[in-house]
Amino acid sequence: MLHPSYADLIKVVNSGVEEGEDPVVSSRYSIVMATSKRARQIIAGDDELVDGRGKKPLSVAVEELNQGKIQILTEEFKEETEEVSEEVSDTESADKEEADEE
């Protein structure tokens, strides 16, 4: 059995959502996908954010999520982040071109 439960994990993930906003996650599937992605990152060599001695990567990922050490990003947040990254890239490219011209 998974401890904490899916319901508990959903509450933790959605704890920062204000009244009237859409929840970050509303299904078990979202929790499973997020923790499995994090477990793959740990397997690939990323540092564990909680004490994982003797635990499998998926258990570590669940514990990290439960303790709020990792967050699930909404699609809206990802899109905003990508837009900002593109703007920064464009600005850096323009600055570099100006510096090259001088």
BELJODA-V857233 format. One line per field, one symbol per residue. burial: I if it has 24 or more other ideal C-beta (glycine too) atoms within 12 Angstrom, else O. A space follows every 50 residues. Layout:
BEGIN
burial=???
END
This chain:
BEGIN
burial=OOOOOIOOIIOIIIOOOOOOOOOIIOOOOIIOOIIOOIIOOIOOOOOIOO OOOOOOIIIIIIIIIIOOOIOIOOOOOOOOOOOOOOOOOOOOOOOOOOOO OO
END
